[in-house]
């Protein structure tokens, strides 16, 4: 039981490039979330999903897109990366009626 | 969700109990108290949560005052690996709408466990 995994662990992008971050969970959780963490800012919710095929915007969705084609996977896409998107990205998942969220190890993204 | 107040930092000797306080004076009746921690360069880790009663699991104990305005997380025998930022979070269970599932992490308490 791996829990929540994220790939890649680290990535460097140039401004304007695109990439997709993958989150996978093997706990059969309905809900999945993408957060970003910046120094002094805490974690901020980007997008979330309450089930396969559904997505919704969080606090800071601009510049990101997401997809939840399979229950166990939640993808975060950056269509045209900007230096402001340099951050550590965390994925989390939770069971439907219990709000405890379990986090992945994070993806460090540097946009030059 | 109610706001929480935590001391910015605390120290603890290895093997001793670490008692981390949290004030949440505006907590509502349907809001739970959650504790997470984040070890350097890792994802946040769930520790424990409670509503009214004290709770204990394999990691820690949570003591909530009778008026629910404050709580204390207790790590009974702190180790060096417990050095982390500890976050106290108050949130409504099964919240819907725009706050659905959102965890609001404040600044937390940096706990340093010394040998």
Interface residues (C-beta under 8 A of the other chain):
Chain A: X4 X31 X33 X42 X43 X45 X48 X50 X56 X58 X59 X90 X92 X94 X97 X98 X99 X100 X101 X102 X103 X104 X105 X106
Chain B: X32 X34 X41 X42 X43 X44 X45 X46 X49 X91 X93 X94 X95 X100 X101 X102 X103 X104 X105 X106 X107
